[in-house]
């Protein structure tokens, strides 16, 4: 009976956290979705065709703008985190949403020189750096404890929703009014939806419960960034997700080519790959529920190992569409879980005292792996003429990541309730 009553109390605690904190999660999800890892990332491909047609720039040159997003995350992530720790995520998020809108407006003014595009895109990334997940997950981690995993999953699902809705909206603007107006339309979207949502609903709390929005802010327990960097968990977590993000990003970018190289017709490969977005959303929510109930490093180990097995299954000759669909779903679940797990594990192992700066460093590891993955597997394909070695490299990345994260050890007791 005691166990049943304990489970019931936990369920009530989770329900109470969401009753008090759903506005925070909604605003955070909006901020993530309309930020530089959401809106600008998932719609860049929509602009490639029109810009290439008007200015004659190569698709490779235009797609290379994603490197600027990676560099922004890698170099400015810790800075943004420190600012959020010092001034609060609400101030940082609001200022950066305005900055991102200005940056998107600047993209509508570029000229025929490719460097003007790179400069404008880079400025937009820098001005919008405060919309990185660091800012939004910091508040959600502080506002939730028993339901922290699910709250983070819902928050980061904002990028998945953006990936579904933003491309058709952007394409409609381009088709009806041109690409310059489309960039202005995105700026308006940030100002009309993102800014009011964050202004009205994104209010951080001082403790580890969303149940006390009127409680004064108090010091949070945890490590400083310098203390965290002296722990083995900091480096194991960062390097583990560097390997895992290498694998995930490479597979996402090369997925259609991998499937067609395995014998699928291009139409079937594209259809199979389209399930990736839905699997990512399912991964964010599902992993969030699991880490609220089970030991998170074990959950991470399991999902990454399964994704590594999926890489090996893609090497099976004649697997056909059913096997391809299974592999896409397994890889998508891992892709959806990764960013959630980084945020969750950083809060559990290092506390909330300097969460923003610490998570900024961890997100930098993640971004570095994500930037190297597509390029590395592409070079392996160019060197060998097949994706065999690339898939093996991705599988190794998942396994190495799984082992490092699985061996993190117990959470520090003083950070747990």
Secondary structure by P-SEA (a helix, b strand, c coil): caaaaaaaaaaaaaaaaaaacaaaaaaaaaaaaaccccccccccccaaaaaaaaccccccccccaaaaaaaaaacaaaaaaaaaaaccaaaaaaaaaaaaaaaaaaaacccccaaaaaaaaaaaaaaaccccaaaaaaaaaaacccaaaaaaaaaaaaaaaaaacaaaaaaaaaacccaaaaaaaaaaaaaacaaaaaacccccccccccccccccccccccccaaaaaacaaaaaaaaaaaaaaaaaaaaaaaaaaaaaaacccaaaaaaaaaaaaaaaaaaaaaaaaaaacccaaaaaaaaaaaaaaaaaaaacccccaaaaaaaaaaaaaaaaaaaaaaaaaaaaaccccaaaaaaaaaaaaaaaaaaaaaaaaaaaaaacccaaaaaaaaaaaaaaaaaaaaacccccccccc
